[in-house]
Amino acid sequence: MELSWALRVEAGQVIAFVGAGGKTSAIRRLVKELAGDMPVLITTSTKLALDEKDIADEHKIIEDAGGLLSALSDWDRDRTLLLTAPRIPDEPKWDGLPLAQLQDVIEFSREKKVVLLIEADGAAGRSLKAPAEHEPALPHNLDLLVSVVGIDAVGESVESDLVHRSDQLRSLLDVESGTELTVEHVASLLKHPSGSLKELPLHAVLRVLINKVTTKDRLKTARRIAELVLEEPKIKSVLIGVVQAKEPVREVRGRVAAIVLAAGESKRFKRNKLLQEWNGKPILQHVMDAARASKAHRRLLVVGHEHEKVLANVDHEGYEIVQNQDWKQGQSTSVQAGLGAVAGGVEAAVFPLGDMPRVDSGLIDELIDRHAETLAPVVAPQVEGEWGNPVLFDRVTFSAFSELTGDRGAKKLFSRYQIEAVPAGDDALQDIDYTDDLVDAGKS
């Protein structure tokens, strides 16, 4: 997928890049992807190599506030523009804009719906770095911070030529000279208050970009790093890919919530169907066990009707319990209650239904993996042209859930968003509504 899609770039955003292993390449890629669709400005809050002025269609050297005003006023927004201060004496680099001028550029970008890309520290072309005391140079009103690492540093010595500022990195990781860098070391750097979290503005979103993932082995390594990194709530997602490739992002790993819906009254069944035994345990327990065994990062159980009885008869260890006081008003209220408990902390949510015991963790994982590969707004199982359950919804759809009413679930939103289909078997269609369905569900 495109880098701009994976980063969820929007017009008017201020985006800074830190770390090592492809910052400038990532900026170049975004310029290429966004140019023509929305205006793009590029600048640096530190330094930029002289030969990198070709990152944009035009380069303006800003001497003073008047020069900045003139450059922005004269700018043809169909062309990308790089803004720097003059060359640093005795260095092959352009200087960054002073803070006051950078703030003026930020205000201009927001007002004119311009994407502003900022290179906010240096890495001397290496793949991994620890920030120096004066780094990074981040504006307080940043929207998105992208922390870049090159995966080729894994397996190398902490003093390798691929590492910038080895002394700082050894101190930050508390390792000895000669230590071989592991998945855990890279993840620790990305989660460390003096690593990728350093100077993170309060309201900025932090996403990690693992670059140079060119082989299957490196992909497995990157996935392990992502799993560890997502233990840090301040990191929203981890992008995995090769920014200079035709398809720069292979997948995006973010936290996904599995929200099991179990609040209904089971009117057609005449008693609480979720607690009826099927294959040795309650129907609902099968669903909860499947979600527990899946790749979902958070698991929620939405209860309503006979909630005390339900909780007393299932193993809900590891689950957050959400009580839906409005369960009589239909499934839409359970979907809203579950999503309301997680919406700010996840990139997607999947909704297993409590009366579908044949849905296993494998199907849930297929939905999560397909979402990671596409960031599609909706990912749903499809059985011979018919949509099944459970369905995964990306965060871009969350605001629309407030419109749902009655006993209709979130499938009402299908007509509004792109749907990514995952081929599935009959298990994705088979729910329990009547006593006879218990027998049918037991058939293979």
N, C-alpha and C positions, 0 to 999 in steps of 0.2 A: 504494500500500500504506500501511498505518498506520505512523505514526512509531515507535511502540513495537516493532513487528515489525522495522522497518528498523534500529533501534538494538539489537535483540536484548535487550530489557529483561527482567530476571528479578526475581522477588521477592527482597527483601533487598539489592538493589543500591544503591550510593551513586553518584549521577550528578551531575556539575557541568557548568554551561554557561558558556562564555566567548566573547569576540568581539563581533560586532555584526551587525545585520540580522535579528534575530528570536529572540533568546534567550528573552525572556519569552513570546513567542507559542509557541515550541516547548514551553516548560514548560506553558503552558495546554493545548496540544494533548495532551501526555502525561497531564495530569490528567484530561482528558475521556475519553481512551481507556482509562486504567487503572482509573478509579473504578468500583467495583462488582466488579472482578475481583481486585484486591489493594489493601491499604491503601497510602495515599500521604501522605507528609509533604513539605512545601515549606518552604525557608528560604533565607536569603542569608548569605554570608560577608562581604558588603560593605554595600550599601545597596539599598533597594527603594522605589520611588515609592509615595506614600501611596495613590494610587488603584488600586494593584495588589493591594490586600489581598483583592479579590474573586476572586483566582486560586484560592482554596480555599473550601470550604463554611464553614469557621470560621477565625478569626484570633485567636491568643493572643499577647499582649505579655508577654515574659518579663523580669521585673525582676531575678531572682536564681536561684540553683540550686534553691531550694525551689519557686519558681514553675514552673520547668521540670519538675521531678518531678511536681508536681500536674497540670500540663497534659497530660503524657504518661499519667499514671495515669487521668485522667478521660476521656481521648479515646475517642470512639465511632469505631471504625476503619471503619465503613461511611461515614463522612464524611471528606472530605479536610481537612487541617489545615495552616495556615500559621503558622510560628513566627518572630517577629522580636523584637529588642530594642525599647525605646521609641523614639519619634520623636526624630530629631536636632534639637537646638535651631536655630531659624532656617533650617531646610531642610525642604522638602516630602517628606521621606523617612523610612522606618523604618530603624533601624540594624540591622546584622547581629549575630548571636549571637557572644559572645566564644568564642575557640578552645576553651576547656575545656568550655563548654556544647555547642558543636558536636560535640565528640568524644563527649559523653554521648548526644547525639541519634543519632550514627552507631552507637554500640554498641547502643542501643535498636532501631534499624532492623534491624540484622543479626540480633539475637536474635529479634525478632518478625516477621521476613520482610516488612518494610515497605520500599517503594521510597522513597528519599529523594532529592529534587530540590533542587539548590543553585544559585542564581544567584551566580556567583563574580567578576563584574566588571561595570562599567557602560560604556555606549556612547552615552548621551544621545540615544537614538533614531536613531543613524546606521546606515549599512550596512557600514562597514569601520572598523577601528581597529587601532592598535598599542598594546600594553599599556604603562601607565605603570610607573615603577620599583617601585611598591608592589603591582602587579597581576601575575597574578591571585592571589586568596586561596584556595588549594586545600588541603584536608586531605591529609595524607600517605597515608591509607588509602582513597583514592578508588578506585572500581571502573571508572568510565567517565567520560571527559572528552569533551564535545561542543563543538567549536569551530565557531562560526557565522559565516558571511559572507553579505552580500547582494550578489547578482550585478549589481545595478543600479549598483554603483560602477565596474564595468569601463567604460572609455571616458571617465570623468570625470577632472577634474584632481585631483591629490593634495591640493589645498587646497579641494576641493569641499565643499559643505555636507553631503554624504553621508559624509564622512570625519571621524572623531573622533581628535583629537590628530595633526594633520597633521605637526607638527614631528617627533614621534617616528617617524611612518611614513616620512617622507623620510629620516631618519637610518638607520632599519633597512634600507630598500631601497637606500640610497645613490643617491638621485636628486635632481635639482635642482627648485627651485620651478617650478610650472607643468607638471610632467610629467604626461602622460596615463596613467592606470592601465591596464595591460594584463593579459592572462591570466597572463603570466609574473610580473608583479608580485604578483598575488593568490596565485599558487602559492608564490612565494618567501616571502611573509608566513606562509602556512600551514605551511611547512616550516622556518621559521627558528627557531633556538634561543631567540631573544628574541621570537618571535611565538607561534604556537600551541603550540610545544613548551616554552614557558617554564614552569618549575616543574612540569612533568609528573611526577607521582609514578611511582616505579620500576615498580610492578606495575599501573598503570592502563592501560586500553585507550583509545586516542584515535581518535575518529571525527569527520569533518568534515561539516558540514551546509551545503550551498550553497542558500540560500533565494532566493525571488522569481524562480524560473525559470518565467516565465509565457508564453514564446514559443518557437517552434522555434529561432530564432537564439540565444536565451539558453541553450537546451538544448545546442546545439552548443558554445557557449562553456563551459558548465559541464563538459561532457565533456572538453574540452581541459584545463581546470584539473585535473580529477580525474586524468587521465593523468599530468600532471606531479607532482601531489601524491603519487601512489602510488609515486613513486621513493623516497620517504622510508619506510623500514621501520617506523618507530614509528607511522605512520598506518595503521590497519587497513582503513578503508573511507571512501568519500565518498558521502554521501546528496545527492540532487538533487531539488528539488521546491519546493512552495509550502506552508508549514506551515499556512496558514489556509484552504487549499482542502479540498474534500471528500475527495480522495485526496491527502494531504499529500506523499507521496514518490513521484516518478515512477520512479526507479531508484536502485539502490545499486551503486556500482562498487567492487569489492575485487579484490585479487590472486587470479588463478586459475592453477592449475598444469595443464599438459598432460603427463600421464604416459603415455608410449608403452610398451606392454607387448611385449617382444621377447625373452623368456627361454626360450620353449618349445622342445621337441625336434623338432617336426614329424613325429611317428611315422607318421601316415597318409600323408604326402607322401613318406616314405622318405629324404629329405635336407632340408637346411635351406631351407625354402620362402621364408623372409624374404629370402634373398639371390638368389632366382631373378629373372631379368630379366622385367619387364613394362613395355611401352611405353617401352623404352629405358633403364630403370634398375631397381635392385632393388626388390622389392615394399615392403620396409621403408622405403626412401628416399622413396617416394611419401607414406607415412604421416607420416614425420618432416618432410617439406617442408610438408605441410598444416598440421601443428601449429605449425611455425616461422612460417608466414604468418598464423596466427590471432591473435586478440586476447589469447591466454594470456600471462601475465606471466613465468612460469617454464616451462621445458621440460625434462623428464627422460626418459631412456631407461633402461629396466630390462632388463638383459641377464643371461643365465645360460648356457644351452647354447651352446658354441662362441663365447663372448663375445669372445675375441680376434679371431676370424675376422669376426664381425659388425662390430666396431668398425673393422676394417681395410678394410671394403668399403662403408661408408656415410659420408657427410659429417655428422658430429655436432657441427659448430661451433655454439656457443650452447646446447648441451645439457649438463645435469648427468648424469653417468653413475652409475647405481646398479647394483651387482652383486648379484644375488640368489643367494646360496650355496645356497638351499633350492629351486631351481627344479624339481627332480625331484618335489617334493611338490605341484605343481600351480599353476594361475594365481593362486590365492588368495594364495600367498606373494609373488608379484610385485606384486600390488596392495598388499599390506601393506608391502613394502619401499619401493615408490615413495612411498606416502603417508607413511611414517615419516620420509622425507627432507624433507618439506615441511609437515607438518601444522600446525606452530606459526606458519607464516608466510603462509598463504593462507586465503582465505575459502571456496574451493571447489576441486575438482579434477575434471578430465575425463580419461577413460582411453581414448585411441585404441588400437585393437588393431593390432599390427604386421602382420597378414595381411589388412587391409582397405584395399587401395590406392585404391579409388574414393571413399573418404570425403575430402572436400576441406575447405579452411579455412572455406568458407562455412557448412557444417553445424556445425562447431565454434563458429563465431562466433554462430550462431543459438542454440545452447545457452547460451553465455555471456551473450548479450543477454537471453534469457528469464529466466535466473537473476537478472540485474540488475533486471529488472522485477518479480520475484515473491519472490526469496529462497526459492524452493521447495526442500525438502530434496533432491529428486531431479528432474533434468530429463533427459528421454530422447527420442530420435527414435522416432516411431511410423509404421509402414508398414501401412496397412489393418488396424489393430487389433493388430499385432504389434510388440513392442518391439525396437528395433535398437540399434546401437552407432555412435559412442561414447556413454557416459552420463556426465553431470556430477553430482557429489555435493557438497552443501553441507557446511560444517564441522560442522553439528549431527549428521551421520551418522558422523563419523570414528571415534568411540569404538566403534561397532559393527563396524568392520572387523576388529577382533581376533578376532571370533567366526568368521570365514570359515575354511574348511578345504578341502583337496583341490583339485580342478581346476575348481571352480565360482568364477566371478567374483563381483563385488559385486551382481549382479542378485538374489542370494539375499535382499538387504535390501529388495526392492521391496514385499514384503507389510507391512513395518513403517512405511513413510513415505509421505507424499503425493507423487505423481508428477505433474510438469508435462509434458505431451506436446507435442512439436514435430513437426508433420507433415513427413515426409521421403520420399524416393524409395527405390528398391531398393538404392541404394548403401549404405544403412545396414544392410542385411542380408547383403550379399555378401562373404563371407570366402573365403580360399583354403585348402582342406583337401587337395585332390587335384590331380594335374596337369591334369585336364580343367577344373578351376575357373579355371585361368589363361586358357583360351580364353573361358569364359563371362564372366569379369571384363572381358575386352576388348570385349565387345559393348555397344553403347550402348543 
